[in-house]
């Protein structure tokens, strides 16, 4: 009888162990599914407190302009641009790559989650807004164009439009070529405390670099400060080509 009881007890212990293992695996699986997710309330707190977070809307430019979360910049982040952004962050902004958390926003969270996983695997801590834009109804703002080409910029400057030309290249790069009237604040300084103190919030800011890559990364921070940014499409390279064609 005693032997029989021992057998029953042993069977129960084994069953509990099996059930416990299944529970842990299920919980782990559910947790893994959402380890990249941030809910709207958490994101709102992070943005308000400026807790080393950069929010990037990866929808189309048209959707972004029609309505986006205040503080979010825009970057489509396809496979080619994503690789450029990650490598630039890691090489030119190692502190940003290691200490900032990126939060991506799309329409419903699907693409943003996939992109967040890839960027995290590439070494940049990245999350996504759970439910995407469909999950939020507050702090939504619209904006004008996010990029400007060289021809349009030349026309606007010729018409004396009040623009702030922000060149985020290194100082020595401006010695070779620059747009008259541009102000140099190197990319790394944009992410430093008080690095944007002199950048106005009451006029369009056209961000310039060599090709548009660094300018786009700078816009991540500009957007968080509510600055109306526009990226010079193709950067100074396109500008120089445009100027040559007009001669």
MARVO-957803 format. One record per residue (C-alpha): z negated, x negated, y negated. Coordinates in steps of 0.5 Angstrom, whole numbers, plus 500, padded with zeros to 3 digits. Layout:
// MARVO-957803
<pt><zz>Z</zz><xx>X</xx><yy>Y</yy></pt>
...
***
This chain:
// MARVO-957803
<pt><zz>500</zz><xx>500</xx><yy>500</yy></pt>
<pt><zz>498</zz><xx>494</xx><yy>495</yy></pt>
<pt><zz>505</zz><xx>491</xx><yy>497</yy></pt>
<pt><zz>508</zz><xx>497</xx><yy>495</yy></pt>
<pt><zz>505</zz><xx>498</xx><yy>489</yy></pt>
<pt><zz>507</zz><xx>491</xx><yy>487</yy></pt>
<pt><zz>514</zz><xx>492</xx><yy>488</yy></pt>
<pt><zz>514</zz><xx>498</xx><yy>484</yy></pt>
<pt><zz>511</zz><xx>494</xx><yy>478</yy></pt>
<pt><zz>516</zz><xx>489</xx><yy>479</yy></pt>
<pt><zz>521</zz><xx>494</xx><yy>479</yy></pt>
<pt><zz>519</zz><xx>497</xx><yy>473</yy></pt>
<pt><zz>518</zz><xx>490</xx><yy>469</yy></pt>
<pt><zz>525</zz><xx>488</xx><yy>471</yy></pt>
<pt><zz>528</zz><xx>495</xx><yy>468</yy></pt>
<pt><zz>524</zz><xx>494</xx><yy>462</yy></pt>
<pt><zz>527</zz><xx>487</xx><yy>461</yy></pt>
<pt><zz>534</zz><xx>490</xx><yy>462</yy></pt>
<pt><zz>533</zz><xx>495</xx><yy>457</yy></pt>
<pt><zz>530</zz><xx>491</xx><yy>452</yy></pt>
<pt><zz>536</zz><xx>486</xx><yy>453</yy></pt>
<pt><zz>541</zz><xx>492</xx><yy>452</yy></pt>
<pt><zz>537</zz><xx>494</xx><yy>446</yy></pt>
<pt><zz>537</zz><xx>487</xx><yy>443</yy></pt>
<pt><zz>545</zz><xx>486</xx><yy>444</yy></pt>
<pt><zz>546</zz><xx>493</xx><yy>441</yy></pt>
<pt><zz>542</zz><xx>492</xx><yy>435</yy></pt>
<pt><zz>545</zz><xx>485</xx><yy>434</yy></pt>
<pt><zz>552</zz><xx>488</xx><yy>435</yy></pt>
<pt><zz>551</zz><xx>493</xx><yy>430</yy></pt>
<pt><zz>548</zz><xx>488</xx><yy>425</yy></pt>
<pt><zz>553</zz><xx>483</xx><yy>426</yy></pt>
<pt><zz>558</zz><xx>489</xx><yy>424</yy></pt>
<pt><zz>555</zz><xx>489</xx><yy>417</yy></pt>
<pt><zz>552</zz><xx>482</xx><yy>416</yy></pt>
<pt><zz>558</zz><xx>481</xx><yy>410</yy></pt>
<pt><zz>556</zz><xx>488</xx><yy>407</yy></pt>
<pt><zz>553</zz><xx>489</xx><yy>400</yy></pt>
<pt><zz>551</zz><xx>496</xx><yy>398</yy></pt>
<pt><zz>552</zz><xx>499</xx><yy>391</yy></pt>
<pt><zz>545</zz><xx>499</xx><yy>389</yy></pt>
<pt><zz>544</zz><xx>492</xx><yy>391</yy></pt>
<pt><zz>550</zz><xx>489</xx><yy>388</yy></pt>
<pt><zz>548</zz><xx>493</xx><yy>381</yy></pt>
<pt><zz>542</zz><xx>489</xx><yy>381</yy></pt>
<pt><zz>545</zz><xx>483</xx><yy>383</yy></pt>
<pt><zz>550</zz><xx>484</xx><yy>377</yy></pt>
<pt><zz>544</zz><xx>486</xx><yy>372</yy></pt>
<pt><zz>540</zz><xx>480</xx><yy>374</yy></pt>
<pt><zz>546</zz><xx>475</xx><yy>374</yy></pt>
<pt><zz>544</zz><xx>472</xx><yy>381</yy></pt>
<pt><zz>549</zz><xx>467</xx><yy>382</yy></pt>
<pt><zz>554</zz><xx>473</xx><yy>384</yy></pt>
<pt><zz>561</zz><xx>473</xx><yy>383</yy></pt>
<pt><zz>565</zz><xx>480</xx><yy>384</yy></pt>
<pt><zz>572</zz><xx>480</xx><yy>385</yy></pt>
<pt><zz>577</zz><xx>486</xx><yy>386</yy></pt>
<pt><zz>582</zz><xx>485</xx><yy>391</yy></pt>
<pt><zz>586</zz><xx>491</xx><yy>390</yy></pt>
<pt><zz>593</zz><xx>491</xx><yy>386</yy></pt>
<pt><zz>593</zz><xx>490</xx><yy>379</yy></pt>
<pt><zz>595</zz><xx>497</xx><yy>377</yy></pt>
<pt><zz>589</zz><xx>500</xx><yy>381</yy></pt>
<pt><zz>584</zz><xx>495</xx><yy>378</yy></pt>
<pt><zz>587</zz><xx>496</xx><yy>371</yy></pt>
<pt><zz>586</zz><xx>504</xx><yy>372</yy></pt>
<pt><zz>579</zz><xx>503</xx><yy>374</yy></pt>
<pt><zz>574</zz><xx>498</xx><yy>376</yy></pt>
<pt><zz>567</zz><xx>496</xx><yy>377</yy></pt>
<pt><zz>564</zz><xx>493</xx><yy>370</yy></pt>
<pt><zz>563</zz><xx>485</xx><yy>371</yy></pt>
<pt><zz>569</zz><xx>485</xx><yy>377</yy></pt>
<pt><zz>575</zz><xx>480</xx><yy>376</yy></pt>
<pt><zz>581</zz><xx>481</xx><yy>379</yy></pt>
<pt><zz>585</zz><xx>477</xx><yy>384</yy></pt>
<pt><zz>589</zz><xx>479</xx><yy>390</yy></pt>
<pt><zz>587</zz><xx>474</xx><yy>394</yy></pt>
<pt><zz>593</zz><xx>474</xx><yy>399</yy></pt>
<pt><zz>593</zz><xx>468</xx><yy>405</yy></pt>
<pt><zz>596</zz><xx>463</xx><yy>400</yy></pt>
<pt><zz>592</zz><xx>464</xx><yy>394</yy></pt>
<pt><zz>585</zz><xx>465</xx><yy>398</yy></pt>
<pt><zz>587</zz><xx>458</xx><yy>401</yy></pt>
<pt><zz>588</zz><xx>455</xx><yy>394</yy></pt>
<pt><zz>581</zz><xx>459</xx><yy>391</yy></pt>
<pt><zz>577</zz><xx>456</xx><yy>396</yy></pt>
<pt><zz>579</zz><xx>449</xx><yy>396</yy></pt>
<pt><zz>579</zz><xx>449</xx><yy>388</yy></pt>
<pt><zz>572</zz><xx>452</xx><yy>389</yy></pt>
<pt><zz>570</zz><xx>446</xx><yy>394</yy></pt>
<pt><zz>573</zz><xx>440</xx><yy>390</yy></pt>
<pt><zz>572</zz><xx>442</xx><yy>383</yy></pt>
<pt><zz>566</zz><xx>447</xx><yy>383</yy></pt>
<pt><zz>562</zz><xx>444</xx><yy>389</yy></pt>
<pt><zz>555</zz><xx>447</xx><yy>386</yy></pt>
<pt><zz>559</zz><xx>454</xx><yy>385</yy></pt>
<pt><zz>562</zz><xx>454</xx><yy>392</yy></pt>
<pt><zz>555</zz><xx>452</xx><yy>395</yy></pt>
<pt><zz>550</zz><xx>457</xx><yy>391</yy></pt>
<pt><zz>554</zz><xx>463</xx><yy>389</yy></pt>
<pt><zz>555</zz><xx>469</xx><yy>393</yy></pt>
<pt><zz>562</zz><xx>472</xx><yy>392</yy></pt>
<pt><zz>563</zz><xx>480</xx><yy>393</yy></pt>
<pt><zz>569</zz><xx>483</xx><yy>394</yy></pt>
<pt><zz>572</zz><xx>490</xx><yy>393</yy></pt>
<pt><zz>577</zz><xx>494</xx><yy>395</yy></pt>
<pt><zz>579</zz><xx>501</xx><yy>396</yy></pt>
<pt><zz>574</zz><xx>503</xx><yy>402</yy></pt>
<pt><zz>572</zz><xx>496</xx><yy>404</yy></pt>
<pt><zz>577</zz><xx>495</xx><yy>410</yy></pt>
<pt><zz>581</zz><xx>489</xx><yy>407</yy></pt>
<pt><zz>575</zz><xx>486</xx><yy>403</yy></pt>
<pt><zz>571</zz><xx>486</xx><yy>409</yy></pt>
<pt><zz>576</zz><xx>482</xx><yy>413</yy></pt>
<pt><zz>577</zz><xx>477</xx><yy>407</yy></pt>
<pt><zz>570</zz><xx>476</xx><yy>406</yy></pt>
<pt><zz>569</zz><xx>474</xx><yy>414</yy></pt>
<pt><zz>575</zz><xx>469</xx><yy>413</yy></pt>
<pt><zz>572</zz><xx>466</xx><yy>406</yy></pt>
<pt><zz>566</zz><xx>465</xx><yy>409</yy></pt>
<pt><zz>569</zz><xx>461</xx><yy>415</yy></pt>
<pt><zz>572</zz><xx>457</xx><yy>410</yy></pt>
<pt><zz>565</zz><xx>455</xx><yy>407</yy></pt>
<pt><zz>564</zz><xx>460</xx><yy>401</yy></pt>
<pt><zz>559</zz><xx>465</xx><yy>402</yy></pt>
<pt><zz>563</zz><xx>472</xx><yy>401</yy></pt>
<pt><zz>561</zz><xx>479</xx><yy>402</yy></pt>
<pt><zz>564</zz><xx>486</xx><yy>401</yy></pt>
<pt><zz>562</zz><xx>492</xx><yy>397</yy></pt>
<pt><zz>561</zz><xx>497</xx><yy>403</yy></pt>
<pt><zz>565</zz><xx>503</xx><yy>402</yy></pt>
<pt><zz>569</zz><xx>500</xx><yy>397</yy></pt>
<pt><zz>571</zz><xx>503</xx><yy>390</yy></pt>
<pt><zz>570</zz><xx>510</xx><yy>394</yy></pt>
<pt><zz>563</zz><xx>509</xx><yy>394</yy></pt>
<pt><zz>561</zz><xx>508</xx><yy>387</yy></pt>
<pt><zz>562</zz><xx>513</xx><yy>381</yy></pt>
<pt><zz>558</zz><xx>509</xx><yy>375</yy></pt>
<pt><zz>559</zz><xx>503</xx><yy>371</yy></pt>
<pt><zz>567</zz><xx>504</xx><yy>372</yy></pt>
<pt><zz>571</zz><xx>501</xx><yy>366</yy></pt>
<pt><zz>579</zz><xx>501</xx><yy>365</yy></pt>
<pt><zz>582</zz><xx>495</xx><yy>362</yy></pt>
<pt><zz>589</zz><xx>492</xx><yy>360</yy></pt>
<pt><zz>594</zz><xx>487</xx><yy>363</yy></pt>
<pt><zz>591</zz><xx>482</xx><yy>367</yy></pt>
<pt><zz>596</zz><xx>477</xx><yy>366</yy></pt>
<pt><zz>601</zz><xx>475</xx><yy>361</yy></pt>
<pt><zz>608</zz><xx>471</xx><yy>362</yy></pt>
<pt><zz>610</zz><xx>466</xx><yy>357</yy></pt>
<pt><zz>615</zz><xx>470</xx><yy>354</yy></pt>
<pt><zz>610</zz><xx>475</xx><yy>352</yy></pt>
<pt><zz>605</zz><xx>470</xx><yy>350</yy></pt>
<pt><zz>610</zz><xx>467</xx><yy>345</yy></pt>
<pt><zz>612</zz><xx>473</xx><yy>342</yy></pt>
<pt><zz>605</zz><xx>475</xx><yy>341</yy></pt>
<pt><zz>603</zz><xx>469</xx><yy>338</yy></pt>
<pt><zz>609</zz><xx>469</xx><yy>333</yy></pt>
<pt><zz>607</zz><xx>476</xx><yy>331</yy></pt>
<pt><zz>600</zz><xx>473</xx><yy>329</yy></pt>
<pt><zz>596</zz><xx>477</xx><yy>334</yy></pt>
<pt><zz>589</zz><xx>475</xx><yy>334</yy></pt>
<pt><zz>588</zz><xx>472</xx><yy>341</yy></pt>
<pt><zz>583</zz><xx>467</xx><yy>343</yy></pt>
<pt><zz>587</zz><xx>461</xx><yy>347</yy></pt>
<pt><zz>582</zz><xx>458</xx><yy>352</yy></pt>
<pt><zz>585</zz><xx>452</xx><yy>356</yy></pt>
<pt><zz>580</zz><xx>451</xx><yy>362</yy></pt>
<pt><zz>584</zz><xx>444</xx><yy>364</yy></pt>
<pt><zz>581</zz><xx>437</xx><yy>363</yy></pt>
<pt><zz>581</zz><xx>434</xx><yy>356</yy></pt>
<pt><zz>586</zz><xx>429</xx><yy>358</yy></pt>
<pt><zz>591</zz><xx>434</xx><yy>361</yy></pt>
<pt><zz>591</zz><xx>437</xx><yy>354</yy></pt>
<pt><zz>593</zz><xx>430</xx><yy>351</yy></pt>
<pt><zz>600</zz><xx>431</xx><yy>355</yy></pt>
<pt><zz>601</zz><xx>438</xx><yy>353</yy></pt>
<pt><zz>598</zz><xx>444</xx><yy>350</yy></pt>
<pt><zz>599</zz><xx>451</xx><yy>346</yy></pt>
<pt><zz>597</zz><xx>450</xx><yy>339</yy></pt>
<pt><zz>591</zz><xx>453</xx><yy>337</yy></pt>
<pt><zz>588</zz><xx>453</xx><yy>344</yy></pt>
<pt><zz>581</zz><xx>451</xx><yy>345</yy></pt>
<pt><zz>579</zz><xx>447</xx><yy>351</yy></pt>
<pt><zz>573</zz><xx>449</xx><yy>355</yy></pt>
<pt><zz>574</zz><xx>445</xx><yy>362</yy></pt>
<pt><zz>573</zz><xx>450</xx><yy>368</yy></pt>
<pt><zz>566</zz><xx>447</xx><yy>371</yy></pt>
<pt><zz>563</zz><xx>448</xx><yy>364</yy></pt>
<pt><zz>565</zz><xx>455</xx><yy>364</yy></pt>
<pt><zz>560</zz><xx>456</xx><yy>370</yy></pt>
<pt><zz>554</zz><xx>452</xx><yy>366</yy></pt>
<pt><zz>549</zz><xx>455</xx><yy>363</yy></pt>
<pt><zz>551</zz><xx>457</xx><yy>356</yy></pt>
<pt><zz>558</zz><xx>455</xx><yy>357</yy></pt>
<pt><zz>561</zz><xx>461</xx><yy>355</yy></pt>
<pt><zz>557</zz><xx>462</xx><yy>348</yy></pt>
<pt><zz>563</zz><xx>460</xx><yy>344</yy></pt>
<pt><zz>568</zz><xx>465</xx><yy>347</yy></pt>
<pt><zz>569</zz><xx>471</xx><yy>344</yy></pt>
<pt><zz>568</zz><xx>478</xx><yy>347</yy></pt>
<pt><zz>572</zz><xx>482</xx><yy>341</yy></pt>
<pt><zz>579</zz><xx>480</xx><yy>342</yy></pt>
<pt><zz>583</zz><xx>478</xx><yy>348</yy></pt>
<pt><zz>582</zz><xx>472</xx><yy>351</yy></pt>
<pt><zz>588</zz><xx>468</xx><yy>354</yy></pt>
<pt><zz>586</zz><xx>463</xx><yy>360</yy></pt>
<pt><zz>590</zz><xx>457</xx><yy>361</yy></pt>
<pt><zz>591</zz><xx>452</xx><yy>366</yy></pt>
<pt><zz>596</zz><xx>448</xx><yy>370</yy></pt>
<pt><zz>599</zz><xx>454</xx><yy>374</yy></pt>
<pt><zz>594</zz><xx>459</xx><yy>374</yy></pt>
<pt><zz>589</zz><xx>458</xx><yy>379</yy></pt>
<pt><zz>584</zz><xx>455</xx><yy>375</yy></pt>
<pt><zz>585</zz><xx>460</xx><yy>370</yy></pt>
<pt><zz>584</zz><xx>466</xx><yy>375</yy></pt>
<pt><zz>577</zz><xx>462</xx><yy>378</yy></pt>
<pt><zz>575</zz><xx>462</xx><yy>370</yy></pt>
<pt><zz>576</zz><xx>469</xx><yy>370</yy></pt>
<pt><zz>571</zz><xx>471</xx><yy>375</yy></pt>
<pt><zz>566</zz><xx>469</xx><yy>370</yy></pt>
<pt><zz>569</zz><xx>471</xx><yy>364</yy></pt>
<pt><zz>569</zz><xx>478</xx><yy>367</yy></pt>
<pt><zz>562</zz><xx>478</xx><yy>368</yy></pt>
<pt><zz>561</zz><xx>477</xx><yy>361</yy></pt>
<pt><zz>565</zz><xx>483</xx><yy>359</yy></pt>
<pt><zz>570</zz><xx>479</xx><yy>356</yy></pt>
<pt><zz>577</zz><xx>482</xx><yy>356</yy></pt>
<pt><zz>581</zz><xx>476</xx><yy>360</yy></pt>
<pt><zz>589</zz><xx>475</xx><yy>361</yy></pt>
<pt><zz>591</zz><xx>470</xx><yy>365</yy></pt>
<pt><zz>597</zz><xx>466</xx><yy>363</yy></pt>
<pt><zz>602</zz><xx>467</xx><yy>369</yy></pt>
<pt><zz>604</zz><xx>460</xx><yy>371</yy></pt>
<pt><zz>600</zz><xx>456</xx><yy>367</yy></pt>
<pt><zz>602</zz><xx>451</xx><yy>362</yy></pt>
<pt><zz>608</zz><xx>449</xx><yy>367</yy></pt>
<pt><zz>611</zz><xx>456</xx><yy>366</yy></pt>
<pt><zz>610</zz><xx>455</xx><yy>358</yy></pt>
<pt><zz>613</zz><xx>449</xx><yy>358</yy></pt>
<pt><zz>619</zz><xx>451</xx><yy>361</yy></pt>
<pt><zz>620</zz><xx>457</xx><yy>357</yy></pt>
<pt><zz>619</zz><xx>453</xx><yy>351</yy></pt>
<pt><zz>625</zz><xx>448</xx><yy>353</yy></pt>
<pt><zz>629</zz><xx>454</xx><yy>355</yy></pt>
<pt><zz>629</zz><xx>456</xx><yy>348</yy></pt>
<pt><zz>631</zz><xx>450</xx><yy>345</yy></pt>
***
